[in-house]
Amino acid sequence: MKSALISVLAAIVVSLPAFAADAADPVTAPEADRSALDGEVQSLRREVVDLNRDLFMLEEDLLFPASTQVAVFVSMDVGTFFALDSVQLKVDDKEVANYLYTEREQDALKRGGVQRLWLGNLKAGDHEVTAFFTGQGPHDRDYKRGTTLKVEKGVGAKYVELKVSDKLTKLQPEFVVRVWE
Amino acid sequence: MRLAVAGVIASIGLAATAAEGPVAPDFALASTAGTNYRLSEYRGEVVALVFWASWCGDCRRELERFERLRRTYGNVGFVVLGVNLDKEPAQATALAGAAGIGYPVLLDSAKDVSKSYRADDLPLIVLIDRHGAIRARHQALDEREERGLLVNLRDLIDE
């Protein structure tokens, strides 16, 4: 009786790894499938992002061809003497953009970020770009300053930068407009 | 295999589209405190826009209700932005102070934002989910509607 019991126990112990292996198989197989599926999903997601980027660039090329494209950017250097609140942009006396800046956006500009304020089309020839900056100047006083630039639009794309910087000699903000060729 | 994956993604996409509402129009407005706010900066949080004016009888109750909700759910990603339609900011500041609200009061005196949200009747409450989609609109709430709002709000916070 005792030897029979021992042989039954031995058989159970011997067969346990086999049971364990059988039990592990159905678990391992779906996990492998799942990781393969995850890989496929990630690769598809990457393709979708790439496609989206290509479509965006194509759309921009079609809507704003280089022959008429004009882009206006805003940047800030230091900004100790001026807290930017908003920028109003006029092209040939017509308002094309009016942008309010949140604290987060001001912070991004101060840390070197460049914002594309406006992207549009202008025919070849002379144009007038006017920007009005409002915000708080030295001693927390409300501050509004306008700056104008004559832009000659040629055959290529035109990039205009509106830069707010500190003029240390006068302890005042300075607003500079320059054209990138 | 790839087709199957694409099918799964498409069906997930469709399910998500079916569950979500239209994208909330983005805007930037100045507040009574002088700070500017942009809606898109609150992606990832549940936002309630409360459109109100000082001449609207039911608005004060909703302002106070949303102050209570902000205090309860503010630490789990719930943000309230009041959008005031008065012509004079002083009127908004006075009523907001009297109602004791601690969330930003944004000034929409030009009414551009209220038009884009079709805020024809005040008060109007718009609930926006963490992905920036409009999920519910409520007018002045009675007790039963308040329960509906709370259910909507908790669902959005749990998503």
Chai-1 contact restraints between the chains, C-beta under 6 A:
chainA,res_idxA,chainB,res_idxB,connection_type,confidence,min_distance_angstrom,max_distance_angstrom,comment,restraint_id
A,E40,B,V5,contact,1.0,0.0,6.0,A-B,restraint_1
A,L100,B,A28,contact,1.0,0.0,6.0,A-B,restraint_2
A,L100,B,N36,contact,1.0,0.0,6.0,A-B,restraint_3
A,T102,B,N36,contact,1.0,0.0,6.0,A-B,restraint_4
A,T102,B,R38,contact,1.0,0.0,6.0,A-B,restraint_5
A,R104,B,E41,contact,1.0,0.0,6.0,A-B,restraint_6
